[in-house]
């Protein structure tokens, strides 16, 4: 089995080598420029190579990584990744001396550059703690990096949700709403996206009717999450749907392990049960 796998890898490399030897003059010129670190020349010849070899996914991959990623032009990088995937995601290409399929290369580089930007955004948060007088400057830098992360990996719900929280902290409620709603659009089955959307919409003055679907979806995704259940029950309560609120509170209690939180849930359940029979006398905690 190991011999077969080894032979298969050798075959892939041989195929790739044959492909390289058959490269167009334009692509050969571009590769030589990259080897010589002449990226201006490479940027000139790679588009020409793509015109001559429109079915070669290696060229947009190389241009995405060697030109656009180095210039931190993330939108163009992702556009070229998409173009390579459309041509042939399974084709083995050479990227910086490594022979790898287009699909694997895209996945690896998206993860690498996303992590780089996301971690830098987190680093700006840490600087805010050490230098609170310049909080707004660090916050804007964090927003810039999280925005880049969202461009690079648009399917990561945590990035969009974190970006929304940054906007909220900055006082830009409209941007916060847009970011968190986009998080749900990109990741409709993400608990983090739906729960964050409900939380941020609630903090920016949205009605219980607007918030409720996000809490409902969050608890559908994670039925035992007591925090989400508690929020859902409160949303039902605010809408006057007391029976639904009681049922959800009972579910939250059965899933809560923290004694203090469970005591609050029991209190709220009692309040809802009482007001279900009489007039409201207190707010939920």
N, C-alpha and C positions, 0 to 999 in steps of 0.2 A: 504493500500500500504506500509506504513512504517513498519507494522508488518511483511509483507512478506519479505521485504528487510532485516529486522533484523534477521528473521528466516533463510534466505539464508546465511547470514554472519556466523551465528552460525553453520550451516551445513558445510560450508567450513572449519571452525576451527575444527569441529569434524572429518572431513575427514583427515585434516592435522595431527591431534593428533593420529588417527589410523595409519597413515603412519609412524609417528615417532615411535610408539610402535612396528612397524614391521621392523624397521631399522636393518641392518646387524650388526654383532659384530664390524666389521671394522669401520662402520660409527658411531656407538655408542661410540667407543673408541676415534674417532676423535672429536666428539662433546664434550665429557667430557674434552678432552685436551684443547679445545677452552675455555670452561667454566673456566678452571683453568689457562688460559693465557699461556699455554704451547704450543706455536705455532710451535716449532720445531717438537714436537710429532704429532701435528695436520697435519703438512706438510708431515709427514711420512705416516700417516694413511689415509688421504683423497684420495690419488691416489689408494690405495688398495681398499677403499670403492667404488670408481668409477668402478674398475674392477669387483667387486662383484655385484654392482647395476648399470649396464650401462644405464638403462632406467630411472634413477632417476635424473632429472635436478637440484634438490636441491644441490646435492653434488658439481658439478662444480661451481654452483653459490657461495656456501659457500667458496670453495677454492679460487675462484677469488677474493672475498672480504676480507676474513680473512688472506689470505697468500700473494697473488700477489699484491693486492692493497696496503697492508701495506708495502710491499717491493718496491713499486713504479715500479713494473715490469708490465708496462701497456700492452705490447704486449700479455703476457700470460693471463692477466686479460681478455682482449677482446676475446682472443681465447677460453677461458672457457665460457664466456658469449655466444659466438656463438654456442658453443657445447650445452649449456643448451637450447638455442632457437631451435636448430635442434631437440632436444629430444621432447620437448613439451612446446611451449611458453605460453599456457593457464593454465598450471598446477599451482595450489596454493602451494607455498613452504614457509618454515619458514626461515626468514633471520633476525637474531638479535632480535628474539622475536616477529617479525611482520609476519603476514600471508598475502602473496601477490602473485600475479601471476608472473611467470618468466618474461613475457613481461614487466610488470610494473616495476619490480625490475631492470631489465637491463636498462630500460629507465631512471629510477631515479638515479641509481649509475653512469651511463655514464654522465648524466648531472651534477651530483655533482662533480665528479673527473675532468671532463673537465673544469668546471667553476673554480675549485681550481687552476689548472695549468694555464689557460688563465689569470686569475686575477693576478697571481704571475708574469707572463710575463709582464703584464701592469705595475705592481709595479716596475719592473726593469727599465722601461722607465722613470718613475718618479725620480728614483734615479740618472739617467743620467743627468737630469736637475739640480739637487742639487750638483752633483759631476762630472762635465764634464771631469775632468782629468782622471777619470777611466771609461770613456764611453765604451771602447771596452770590458772591463770586464763585465759591466752590460749588454751590448748588447749580449754577448755570453750567459749569464744567461737567458736573455729574449728568445733567440733562443732555448735554451734547454727546457724551459717551453712551448713555443708555439709548439715545435716539439712533446712534450708529449701530448699536447692538440689535435694535429692533429691525433695522434695514437688513443687516447681515443674516439674522435668523428671525424672520417675521413670525414663525410659528411658536416661538417661545413665549408662553403666557406671562411668565414671571418678569420678563424684560418690560413688556407693555405695562404691566401692573405697577412695577417699580417706577417707571417713567411717569405714570399718572400720579403716583404719590409725591414725586418730586415737584410736579407742576402744582399740586395742591399745596405743598409746603411753601412754594414760591408765591402763592396767591392767585395763580392763573386757573380759575375754576373751569373755564371753557376748554382749555387745553387738557386739563385733567380728565374731563368727561370724554373728550374725543379719544384720548389715549386708552382709557379703560374700556370704552365701547369697542374700539378697534381690537383690543385684546380678546374680547368675546367673539367678535366676528372671525378672527384668525384662529381661535381655539375654542369653539363652542362646547367642547366636551371637557374643558379644563375647569376643575374646581376653583383653582386660584383666580382664574380670569373672572368667573361669574361672581365669586364671593367678593373680590375686590371691586367689581363694578357696582354691586349693591352697596358696599360700604362707602365708596367715594360719591356715588350719586346721592346717597343719603346725607352726606356731609355738605353737599353743594346745593341742597334745597329741593331735590326731586321728590315727588309725591310717593306715598306708599304703593300706589298702583304701578308706578314706573319701576320701583325697586323690587317688588314682590317676585316677578318672573326670574330674576337673577338668583334670589335666595332659594326659590323652588328648584331651579336647575342645579344649584350647588348641592342641595341636600339629596337630589336625585343621584348625583355623581358620588357623593359620600354620605350615605344614609345614616351613618353612625357618628357623624361629626357634631358633637353637642353644641359647639359654638354656633355653627350654621343653623342648627335646629332652633336654638334660642332666638336668633335673629329672625328666623322665619316665623316663629310663634309671635314675636313682638309685632311683626309686620301684619300678620293676620289680625292681631288685637287692634292695631291702629285703624284697620279697615272695618272693624266691627264684626269680624267673622270669629266669634268667640268659640264656637264648637271646634273649628279647625285649630285655633290657637291652643285650646286645652289638649287636643290630641297630640299636637307637636310638642308641647311642653312635657307631656308624659313620655314621649319618645326620647326627648333630650335628657330627662332625668334617668331613664334606664341606661343611657349611654355615657353618663357623666361619672367620672371617678373622683374628681376633686370635691371634697366635702363642702368647702365654702361656696363654690359655684353651684353645687347641688342644692344647698340651702336656699340660695337666691332663686333657683328654678322652682323649688317648692313654694316659696313665697309668691312668686309670680303666678304659679298654677293656682294657688289659693285665691289670689286677687282676681284672676280671670274667672275662676269658678264662681266666686261670690258675685261679681258684676254680671255674670251670665244670668243670675237669678234676680238681682236687684239693680239699683242705679250705681254707676261708677263712683268709687270712693277714693281711689288712689292710683298713682301711675305705677307702671312696672319698673323694676330696677334693672 
